[in-house]
Amino acid sequence: MIENLLKFKNDLKSKIYFDFNIGKLTWFRTGGNAKIFILVENNRELEIILNEIKNNNFYILGSGSNLLIRDNGYDGIILKLGKGFNSFCIKQNKLEVGASVQDINLSNFALKNKIEGFEFFSGIPGSIGGAVKMNAGCFGSETKDVIESIEVYDNNCERNILNKKELNLGYRSSDIKKNKIISKVIFNISYGTPEIIKEKMLKVKSQRLSSQPIKNKTLGSTFKNPKNLYAAKLIEESGCKGMSCGNAYVSNKHANFLVNEGNATATDLENLGKMVIEKVYNKFSIKLDWEVKIIGEY
């Protein structure tokens, strides 16, 4: 496979890298290398690449805002969708958005076009493909509230449209399989008053700035909220705020955020998370589930 990728590497606009430091592309800015990293230019080249890699182990990287790459790296292929998947198109009462569009840019586009209901995306770090995959949300709203369907490719190069019901979007979860690559998302839209839309976006921004350590090397929430409970409250009441492991620590501003103080390894961060899970379980007999995705070799 590597030999074939090398053969047509120069014939594509897509960029193919070997032994690439993928950790630096995550918001934690730490972690190991990927055996192969491919920045995919457009749909046509995605089909060519998928036809070549077939059933080889691959992972789709969004903006790296919810991902921890282990220090020993990822012994497989990491794909990232490039500028050919960064587009907007309004068709009647639908909005088609490329999967690599950043959540904040979707929110800004909606404001510019007087579309309401997308304000919460301004408070979610990441890209639209990732937001759909995990049904991202904040401050009472979720992706499933506005989605209509998605366009996906699988490792057999088959392109399909999946409607909202087929996705089975739940709390930070979906039924979208690992071999499905989201290329486009179709949203239902309705129009509102720009002043009200902007006011809601400013409220989301204010809430984030006041409650989350967004100026640090950190991701979004580290752990999912247990049913009818808040992970941050459980973590804080378990005495975890400020707890550290190596150069990683639990934020004093928001207990459900882990922070890379500067030179934390991925192992520091993962072990700190495990310490939090253990302390919460020992106090409340509740096992927290990671919201952060962790991939790579132990």
C-alpha positions in Angstrom: 0.0 0.0 0.0 2.8 2.5 0.9 4.5 1.8 -2.4 1.3 2.5 -4.3 0.7 5.7 -2.3 4.2 6.9 -3.2 3.5 6.2 -6.9 0.5 8.5 -7.2 1.5 10.9 -4.4 2.7 13.6 -7.0 -0.4 13.2 -9.1 -2.8 14.3 -6.4 -3.5 17.7 -4.8 -4.0 15.8 -1.6 -0.9 15.8 0.7 0.5 12.4 1.9 3.0 12.3 4.8 4.8 9.4 6.4 5.7 9.1 10.1 4.0 12.5 10.7 3.8 14.1 14.1 0.0 14.1 14.4 0.0 15.1 18.0 0.8 18.7 17.2 -2.5 19.0 15.3 -4.5 18.3 18.4 -5.6 21.0 20.8 -3.6 19.3 23.6 -0.4 19.8 21.3 1.0 16.5 22.5 1.3 12.8 21.4 3.1 10.6 18.9 3.3 10.2 15.1 0.9 8.7 12.6 2.3 6.0 10.3 0.6 7.8 7.4 -1.2 11.1 7.4 -3.3 12.3 4.4 -4.8 15.7 3.9 -7.6 15.0 1.4 -8.3 17.7 -1.1 -11.8 16.8 -2.4 -14.4 14.2 -3.0 -12.8 12.8 -6.1 -9.5 12.3 -4.5 -11.1 10.9 -1.3 -12.5 8.1 -3.6 -9.1 7.5 -5.1 -7.4 7.3 -1.7 -10.1 5.1 -0.2 -9.8 2.7 -3.1 -6.1 2.4 -2.3 -6.2 2.0 1.4 -9.3 -0.3 1.4 -9.6 -2.1 4.7 -6.4 -0.8 6.3 -6.8 0.8 9.7 -7.7 4.5 9.4 -9.0 7.3 11.6 -10.7 10.6 10.6 -9.2 13.7 12.2 -11.4 16.7 12.5 -9.9 19.8 14.1 -8.2 17.8 16.9 -10.3 19.5 19.6 -11.6 16.2 21.1 -8.6 13.9 20.5 -5.6 12.6 22.5 -3.0 10.7 20.5 -0.9 8.4 22.7 2.8 9.0 22.8 3.7 5.8 20.9 1.6 7.2 18.0 -0.9 5.6 15.7 0.1 2.6 13.6 -2.3 3.3 10.8 -3.6 6.0 8.5 -5.1 9.3 9.7 -7.2 11.2 7.1 -8.1 14.8 7.4 -10.6 16.5 5.0 -9.2 19.6 3.4 -10.5 22.7 1.7 -12.7 20.9 -0.8 -14.9 20.0 2.2 -15.1 23.5 3.5 -18.2 24.9 1.8 -21.7 26.2 2.4 -24.7 26.0 0.2 -28.3 27.2 0.9 -30.9 25.2 -1.1 -34.5 26.3 -0.3 -35.0 25.4 3.4 -31.8 23.3 3.7 -28.2 24.3 4.4 -25.5 22.0 3.0 -22.2 22.2 4.9 -18.9 20.5 4.2 -17.6 18.3 7.0 -14.4 20.2 7.6 -16.2 23.5 8.3 -15.4 24.7 11.8 -18.4 24.9 14.2 -17.7 28.6 14.9 -17.7 29.4 11.1 -21.1 27.6 10.7 -22.5 29.8 13.5 -21.1 32.9 11.9 -22.5 31.9 8.4 -25.9 31.4 10.0 -25.8 34.8 11.6 -24.8 36.5 8.3 -27.7 34.8 6.5 -30.3 35.4 9.3 -30.6 31.7 10.1 -31.5 30.9 13.7 -30.9 27.8 15.9 -27.1 27.5 15.1 -25.9 29.9 17.9 -24.7 27.1 20.1 -22.2 26.0 17.6 -20.2 29.1 18.4 -19.5 27.5 21.8 -18.3 24.1 20.5 -14.6 23.6 19.5 -14.2 21.5 16.4 -15.5 20.7 13.0 -19.0 19.9 11.7 -18.2 16.3 10.9 -17.0 15.6 14.4 -20.0 17.5 15.8 -22.3 15.1 14.0 -20.4 12.0 15.0 -20.7 12.7 18.7 -23.9 14.8 18.6 -22.0 17.7 20.1 -23.8 20.3 22.0 -23.7 23.0 24.8 -25.9 25.1 26.9 -29.0 23.1 26.3 -28.7 22.6 22.5 -27.4 19.7 20.4 -26.5 19.0 16.8 -29.5 16.6 16.5 -31.8 19.6 17.0 -31.0 21.0 13.5 -29.7 18.1 11.4 -31.6 16.6 8.5 -29.2 14.1 6.9 -25.5 13.5 6.1 -23.4 12.3 3.1 -21.0 9.6 3.9 -18.3 7.5 2.2 -17.2 4.1 3.4 -13.9 2.2 2.8 -15.4 0.6 -0.3 -15.8 4.0 -1.8 -19.6 3.8 -1.7 -21.4 7.1 -1.2 -24.7 7.2 0.7 -27.1 9.7 2.3 -28.2 8.8 5.8 -31.2 10.5 7.3 -31.4 11.7 10.9 -33.3 8.6 12.1 -30.6 6.3 10.8 -27.9 8.2 12.8 -29.6 7.4 16.1 -28.1 10.5 17.7 -28.0 10.3 21.5 -26.1 12.1 24.3 -22.5 12.5 22.8 -23.1 9.5 20.6 -24.3 8.2 17.3 -24.6 5.0 15.3 -22.2 6.2 12.6 -19.7 3.4 12.0 -15.9 3.8 12.2 -15.6 3.1 8.5 -18.0 5.9 7.5 -16.5 9.2 6.5 -18.8 12.2 6.8 -18.2 14.4 3.8 -21.3 16.7 4.0 -24.0 17.6 6.4 -27.5 18.8 5.5 -29.3 20.9 8.1 -32.9 22.1 8.3 -33.1 25.9 8.6 -35.5 28.6 9.6 -34.9 32.3 9.6 -34.9 34.8 12.5 -33.9 38.3 13.6 -30.1 39.0 13.2 -30.0 41.1 16.4 -31.5 38.2 18.5 -29.2 35.6 16.9 -26.2 37.8 17.6 -27.3 38.3 21.2 -27.6 34.5 21.7 -24.1 34.0 20.3 -22.6 36.7 22.6 -24.3 35.0 25.5 -22.7 31.6 24.6 -19.3 33.4 24.2 -19.6 35.1 27.6 -20.6 31.8 29.3 -17.6 30.0 27.8 -15.1 32.7 28.8 -16.4 32.9 32.3 -16.6 29.2 33.0 -14.0 27.4 30.8 -10.2 27.6 30.5 -10.3 28.1 26.8 -7.1 30.1 26.7 -5.1 27.0 27.8 -3.9 23.9 25.9 -7.1 22.0 26.6 -10.0 20.3 24.8 -13.7 20.5 25.4 -15.2 18.5 28.2 -13.1 15.5 29.2 -15.9 13.2 30.6 -19.5 12.7 29.7 -22.1 13.8 32.2 -23.7 10.8 33.9 -27.5 10.7 33.6 -29.1 13.6 35.6 -25.7 14.6 37.0 -22.8 16.9 36.0 -19.3 15.4 35.7 -17.6 18.7 36.7 -19.6 18.7 40.0 -18.6 15.1 40.8 -15.0 15.8 39.9 -14.8 18.9 42.1 -16.6 17.2 45.0 -14.1 14.4 44.8 -11.3 16.8 45.4 -9.8 16.7 42.0 -9.5 20.4 41.1 -5.9 21.3 40.6 -4.7 17.7 40.8 -1.8 17.0 38.5 0.2 14.3 36.8 3.5 15.3 35.3 2.8 18.6 33.4 -1.0 18.0 33.1 -3.5 19.2 35.7 -7.2 19.4 36.3 -8.4 23.0 35.6 -9.2 25.1 38.7 -11.7 27.0 36.5 -13.8 24.0 35.3 -13.1 20.6 36.8 -14.1 18.7 33.7 -11.2 20.2 31.7 -7.7 18.7 31.7 -4.9 21.2 30.8 -1.5 20.7 29.3 0.7 23.1 31.3 3.3 23.2 28.6 5.2 20.0 28.2 2.7 17.4 29.3 2.9 14.0 27.5 -0.2 12.2 26.3 0.6 9.6 29.0 0.4 12.4 31.7 -3.0 13.4 30.4 -4.4 9.9 30.1 -3.1 8.9 33.5 -4.5 12.1 35.1 -7.9 11.2 33.6 -7.7 7.7 35.0 -6.9 9.2 38.5 -10.0 11.4 38.2 -12.1 8.4 37.2 -10.8 6.5 40.2 -11.4 9.3 42.7 -14.9 9.9 41.5 -15.7 6.2 41.7 -14.3 5.9 45.2 -16.4 8.7 46.5 -19.7 8.3 44.5 -19.5 4.7 43.1 -20.1 6.3 39.7 -17.7 5.5 36.8 -17.1 8.4 34.4 -16.9 7.8 30.7 -14.4 9.6 28.6 -15.8 12.2 26.1 -12.3 12.8 24.8 -11.3 10.2 22.1 -8.0 8.4 22.8 -6.3 6.5 20.0 -2.9 5.0 19.4 -0.5 2.4 20.8 0.2 1.8 24.5 
